[in-house]
Amino acid sequence: MAKRLTAFLLCLYLILGTTLPAGAQEPVDALRSNTTITVNGTRSPLRAYDISGRVYVDIFEIAIALSGTENQFALMWRDRNTSLHIISDVPLSAIGFNMSRRIANAATATPADINVLLDGDEVSISAYSITGEVYFNIRDIAAVLDFSIDWDTAEGVFGINTSQSFSESVVTRGIDPSKPMIALTFDDGPSIYTPPILDALEQYGAVATFYVTGNRVQRNRDIVIRAFEMGNEIANHSWSHRMLTRLSEERVRQEMITTNDAIESVTGTPPSNMRPPYGSVNQTVRNVTAELGMPIISWSLDPFDWRTRNANTTYNHIMNNVKDRDIILLHDLSEPTAVAAARLIPALIDRGFQLVTVSELFHYSGITPEPGVTYRSGVTDD
């Protein structure tokens, strides 16, 4: 019975965009929120939208995030009267994890006309329909399901705590500037080997920076969106991966701008920094990046994964040489790097390193990167 219910739930979720009616009111802006959401202190990959200053999330993803905690519950849609049934103390099957892979790209939202029942009783939860998917206010969900929320407005963090009753307080983000941190960076993708890297980052609540090649962004847009919505940084690695020092100033400018546009068209956010292919920089590259307001990011640790294509060699080189504030160069175009990353991410965390994005590394190191200047780590620059 449980398996049939799960299969039914999954099917309904996948077709939900065609079954839910839009509200009669005029659309309002729904901006993808930069809010970080944690569950019992662990970062959770929930998509969030900011609608009129309130954060809305997909209740299915909340259910998945809470699986294995004290507040387990199952969900089932009833199409005839457009109602959502929440069944408390019933865990959502692991098959539901795939539901979180569906991406919403809307810029608008309409009030969703649905009825929400908790164990058969009607409850009040504010809901919006965004490209056919329903998003609920996270505070309303917490109040109904009796778990607490800690909200840090300064850092943009929602902390869900399932061991307390609903309340509001303030927590700080889990990055300690006094402790070691490093930035893993992945060049040349996205590719079919990027998702396994994202899986590892997601599993351990870590983030990285992906220096994407512009001409690969659109055909891998779902990967880019997933990476971005997990909190990873998406940065510029040129359009065609040409050695920029061999190009004219206008061509360098075109390589940068077209890639910036491609990234912004998918994520809604333009990249803040760039890395030139092969790390090659000359005065032309400096001039163009300065003009575009982009710092140049190099690296302090290179395991030469592109050359060896050996997961063990890559892993051992990094673990034997890594130090605080390193920027580590990797490439998400080969399977051995993905295999190495799956080992490196938990190993680096176990050694005490906080895995942050390049921008976070500079922020928490007290560095304000200047456009057109090359930076190799969180402590040194040219």
Legacy VTK file of the C-alpha trace (Angstrom):
# vtk DataFile Version 3.0
C-alpha trace
ASCII
DATASET POLYDATA
POINTS 382 float
0.000 0.000 0.000
2.800 2.410 0.917
4.574 1.781 -2.389
1.373 2.386 -4.362
0.764 5.621 -2.434
4.313 6.799 -3.115
4.037 6.019 -6.815
0.702 7.821 -6.957
2.208 10.826 -5.174
5.154 10.961 -7.536
2.921 10.819 -10.618
0.695 13.574 -9.280
3.691 15.722 -8.478
5.098 15.373 -11.975
1.816 16.429 -13.592
0.948 19.041 -11.001
1.660 21.900 -13.354
-1.385 20.968 -15.459
-3.831 20.308 -12.631
-3.632 23.314 -10.346
-5.748 26.354 -11.161
-4.215 29.803 -11.011
-5.774 32.417 -8.771
-7.933 35.142 -10.191
-5.720 37.941 -8.917
-3.112 39.716 -10.995
0.379 38.103 -10.915
2.883 39.429 -8.407
6.667 39.255 -8.594
8.214 36.004 -7.368
11.955 36.448 -7.088
14.165 33.438 -6.458
15.364 33.875 -2.904
19.018 33.692 -1.874
17.882 32.304 1.465
19.899 29.394 2.829
17.751 26.738 4.484
19.151 24.332 7.059
17.452 21.363 8.739
18.775 20.557 12.208
21.940 22.465 11.323
22.550 20.772 7.962
22.189 22.766 4.752
19.180 21.567 2.766
18.823 22.065 -1.017
15.387 23.647 -0.936
14.354 26.092 -3.619
12.887 29.249 -2.141
11.013 32.239 -3.541
10.554 35.693 -2.070
6.981 36.884 -2.582
6.092 40.219 -1.020
8.880 39.832 1.526
7.874 36.322 2.667
9.778 33.133 1.877
7.875 30.361 0.096
9.087 26.785 -0.396
7.855 23.546 -1.971
6.210 21.476 0.762
7.307 18.270 -0.966
10.920 19.334 -0.524
10.243 20.140 3.127
8.901 16.610 3.549
12.006 15.164 1.925
14.320 17.319 4.047
12.546 16.249 7.229
12.602 12.543 6.400
14.334 10.688 9.187
13.545 13.399 11.760
10.875 13.566 14.432
8.507 15.425 12.096
7.976 12.911 9.311
4.882 13.273 7.157
3.473 12.172 3.819
1.665 14.226 1.207
-1.047 13.422 -1.309
-2.845 15.595 -3.853
-6.558 15.170 -4.549
-7.243 16.628 -7.981
-11.025 16.778 -7.976
-11.256 19.432 -5.292
-7.634 20.565 -5.609
-6.687 19.741 -2.039
-3.430 18.766 -0.403
-3.601 16.114 2.286
-0.822 16.092 4.872
-0.560 12.860 6.855
1.524 13.340 9.982
3.916 10.769 11.437
4.131 8.967 8.084
7.556 9.107 6.399
7.817 10.025 2.731
9.513 7.220 0.807
13.052 7.765 -0.464
11.679 7.679 -4.011
10.404 11.154 -3.371
13.966 12.502 -3.323
13.847 12.711 -7.110
11.063 15.253 -6.793
13.553 17.894 -5.702
15.238 17.702 -9.115
12.349 19.441 -10.857
13.229 23.085 -11.430
10.922 26.099 -11.444
12.132 29.100 -13.445
9.260 31.525 -13.015
9.508 35.258 -12.536
5.850 35.599 -11.535
3.463 33.939 -9.130
-0.308 33.767 -8.705
-2.206 32.915 -5.526
-3.011 29.183 -5.548
-6.630 28.266 -4.860
-6.155 25.043 -2.924
-7.508 23.433 0.205
-4.978 22.089 2.730
-5.947 19.332 5.151
-3.824 18.077 8.050
-4.964 14.624 9.198
-8.385 15.455 7.790
-8.746 18.916 9.343
-8.537 22.068 7.216
-5.589 24.338 7.985
-4.635 27.785 6.753
-1.413 27.958 4.719
-0.645 30.788 2.307
0.211 29.332 -1.112
1.309 30.557 -4.536
1.486 28.770 -7.867
4.795 29.283 -9.714
4.914 27.633 -13.142
2.272 25.217 -11.929
4.132 24.165 -8.789
2.755 25.176 -5.411
4.921 27.006 -2.888
3.855 27.518 0.734
4.999 30.083 3.259
7.630 28.386 5.386
6.395 29.932 8.626
2.877 28.625 7.983
4.232 25.140 7.350
6.230 25.289 10.582
3.215 26.394 12.596
1.014 23.632 11.165
3.578 20.829 11.503
4.892 21.989 14.865
8.559 22.549 14.190
10.598 25.649 14.919
12.239 28.161 12.616
15.277 30.284 13.397
15.471 33.245 11.020
18.652 35.263 10.551
17.665 38.229 8.405
21.203 39.617 8.178
22.669 36.431 6.694
19.509 35.206 4.931
19.300 31.848 6.704
16.254 29.802 7.708
17.105 27.156 10.292
14.479 24.437 10.717
14.689 22.665 14.075
12.502 19.579 14.470
13.170 19.041 18.165
11.238 22.116 19.342
7.756 23.505 18.986
7.220 26.440 16.627
9.008 29.634 17.634
11.106 32.389 16.132
14.625 33.359 17.146
17.914 34.361 15.580
20.827 32.151 14.557
24.064 32.885 12.749
25.309 31.313 9.559
27.597 28.344 9.969
30.796 29.957 8.624
33.404 30.839 11.231
36.000 33.312 9.832
38.482 32.239 12.520
38.519 28.625 11.292
40.185 27.176 8.179
38.298 27.436 4.899
39.014 26.610 1.284
37.310 27.127 -2.066
36.947 24.170 -4.403
36.615 25.368 -7.999
35.617 23.411 -11.086
36.488 24.639 -14.582
35.314 23.982 -18.151
31.854 22.489 -17.469
29.082 21.924 -16.980
29.070 18.328 -18.211
27.602 14.922 -17.398
30.171 14.682 -14.597
28.946 17.820 -12.831
25.816 16.255 -11.225
27.809 13.645 -9.240
29.929 16.482 -7.869
26.753 18.358 -6.941
25.434 15.212 -5.267
28.517 15.067 -3.042
28.356 18.775 -2.217
24.661 18.461 -1.430
25.146 15.396 0.754
27.659 17.165 2.992
26.127 20.646 2.963
29.101 22.083 1.095
29.437 24.554 -1.778
31.943 25.261 -4.532
32.520 27.655 -7.422
31.920 26.504 -10.987
33.785 28.423 -13.692
31.523 27.570 -16.606
32.277 27.795 -20.313
29.587 30.040 -21.778
28.749 27.925 -24.817
27.895 24.987 -22.543
25.479 26.843 -20.280
22.205 26.708 -22.232
22.418 23.051 -23.190
23.172 22.190 -19.565
20.839 24.746 -18.013
19.237 22.301 -15.544
22.668 21.489 -14.123
23.540 25.177 -13.832
20.232 25.975 -12.139
20.613 23.114 -9.698
24.159 24.207 -8.819
23.071 27.811 -8.348
20.024 26.971 -6.252
22.161 24.788 -3.980
24.190 27.901 -3.131
27.173 27.243 -5.375
28.770 30.152 -7.203
28.535 30.257 -11.002
31.376 32.273 -12.515
32.777 33.208 -15.935
35.328 31.008 -17.758
34.960 32.644 -21.199
32.598 31.656 -24.002
34.725 29.310 -26.116
37.684 28.460 -23.838
40.139 30.218 -26.157
43.399 31.505 -24.739
42.402 35.116 -24.146
45.960 36.435 -24.377
45.937 35.585 -28.098
42.735 37.508 -28.825
42.018 41.139 -29.599
40.546 43.378 -26.946
37.141 43.329 -28.651
37.164 39.549 -28.871
38.095 39.219 -25.202
35.253 41.584 -24.349
32.841 39.503 -26.421
33.984 36.264 -24.737
33.287 37.804 -21.333
29.998 39.556 -22.054
28.335 36.661 -23.884
29.207 34.335 -21.009
27.936 36.809 -18.423
24.676 37.071 -20.360
24.337 33.289 -20.668
24.807 32.789 -16.921
22.394 35.579 -16.004
19.753 34.275 -18.420
19.734 30.937 -16.592
20.363 31.882 -12.953
18.977 35.410 -12.902
22.269 36.598 -11.419
25.338 37.838 -13.332
28.707 36.387 -12.271
30.886 38.563 -10.053
34.288 37.222 -11.088
36.043 35.324 -13.869
38.837 32.864 -14.492
40.632 32.974 -17.859
41.226 29.645 -19.627
44.649 28.205 -18.797
45.035 31.011 -16.269
46.524 33.165 -19.026
46.471 36.899 -18.324
47.962 39.910 -20.085
47.266 43.619 -20.039
44.397 43.263 -22.508
42.650 40.769 -20.227
43.250 43.041 -17.248
41.831 46.036 -19.079
38.668 44.258 -20.215
37.961 42.640 -16.848
38.552 45.962 -15.106
36.115 47.587 -17.526
33.524 44.894 -16.781
34.060 45.123 -13.017
35.354 41.560 -12.669
38.276 40.354 -10.538
40.461 37.606 -12.065
40.584 34.416 -10.002
43.530 32.070 -10.311
44.404 29.257 -7.865
46.907 28.286 -5.189
46.673 24.485 -5.482
46.589 22.543 -8.776
46.461 18.723 -8.624
46.680 18.503 -12.448
43.544 16.372 -12.589
43.156 17.281 -16.271
46.528 15.682 -17.018
46.596 12.577 -14.812
42.871 11.716 -15.020
43.438 9.577 -11.958
41.097 9.942 -8.975
43.600 8.634 -6.416
46.381 10.914 -7.649
44.084 13.939 -7.525
42.815 13.045 -4.061
46.274 12.420 -2.612
47.795 15.573 -4.115
45.133 17.777 -2.564
45.052 16.055 0.824
48.859 16.210 1.078
49.168 19.883 0.148
45.963 21.710 1.116
46.168 24.648 3.513
43.900 27.320 4.905
42.464 29.798 2.369
43.514 27.763 -0.657
41.692 28.075 -3.960
41.833 24.581 -5.484
41.693 24.046 -9.243
39.667 21.095 -10.554
37.791 20.326 -13.788
34.299 18.836 -14.035
34.822 17.358 -17.506
36.073 13.916 -16.493
34.807 11.039 -14.384
38.010 10.643 -12.310
37.616 14.203 -11.019
34.018 13.505 -10.014
35.158 10.348 -8.221
37.939 12.276 -6.482
35.519 15.034 -5.456
33.182 12.510 -3.814
36.105 11.467 -1.588
37.625 14.902 -1.115
34.537 16.737 0.090
33.922 14.673 3.255
37.666 14.204 3.850
38.355 17.949 3.769
35.410 18.611 6.075
36.641 15.924 8.487
40.033 17.641 8.528
38.324 20.828 9.703
38.063 22.853 6.497
34.940 24.848 5.724
34.099 24.528 2.024
32.997 27.922 0.716
32.619 29.724 -2.596
35.347 32.001 -3.916
33.287 35.084 -3.079
32.662 33.768 0.434
36.359 33.022 0.854
37.253 36.622 0.103
34.404 38.007 2.208
35.310 36.031 5.311
39.020 36.703 4.751
38.411 40.454 4.728
39.431 40.883 1.080
37.539 43.083 -1.361
38.639 41.898 -4.825
39.359 44.669 -7.303
38.325 44.407 -10.967
41.176 43.493 -13.280
43.372 42.201 -10.447
44.408 38.536 -10.169
43.813 36.660 -6.901
45.322 33.266 -6.152
44.004 32.517 -2.666
42.178 34.020 0.279
45.401 35.548 1.574
47.415 36.613 -1.491
46.899 38.573 -4.674
48.988 40.094 -7.483
LINES 1 383
382 0 1 2 3 4 5 6 7 8 9 10 11 12 13 14 15 16 17 18 19 20 21 22 23 24 25 26 27 28 29 30 31 32 33 34 35 36 37 38 39 40 41 42 43 44 45 46 47 48 49 50 51 52 53 54 55 56 57 58 59 60 61 62 63 64 65 66 67 68 69 70 71 72 73 74 75 76 77 78 79 80 81 82 83 84 85 86 87 88 89 90 91 92 93 94 95 96 97 98 99 100 101 102 103 104 105 106 107 108 109 110 111 112 113 114 115 116 117 118 119 120 121 122 123 124 125 126 127 128 129 130 131 132 133 134 135 136 137 138 139 140 141 142 143 144 145 146 147 148 149 150 151 152 153 154 155 156 157 158 159 160 161 162 163 164 165 166 167 168 169 170 171 172 173 174 175 176 177 178 179 180 181 182 183 184 185 186 187 188 189 190 191 192 193 194 195 196 197 198 199 200 201 202 203 204 205 206 207 208 209 210 211 212 213 214 215 216 217 218 219 220 221 222 223 224 225 226 227 228 229 230 231 232 233 234 235 236 237 238 239 240 241 242 243 244 245 246 247 248 249 250 251 252 253 254 255 256 257 258 259 260 261 262 263 264 265 266 267 268 269 270 271 272 273 274 275 276 277 278 279 280 281 282 283 284 285 286 287 288 289 290 291 292 293 294 295 296 297 298 299 300 301 302 303 304 305 306 307 308 309 310 311 312 313 314 315 316 317 318 319 320 321 322 323 324 325 326 327 328 329 330 331 332 333 334 335 336 337 338 339 340 341 342 343 344 345 346 347 348 349 350 351 352 353 354 355 356 357 358 359 360 361 362 363 364 365 366 367 368 369 370 371 372 373 374 375 376 377 378 379 380 381
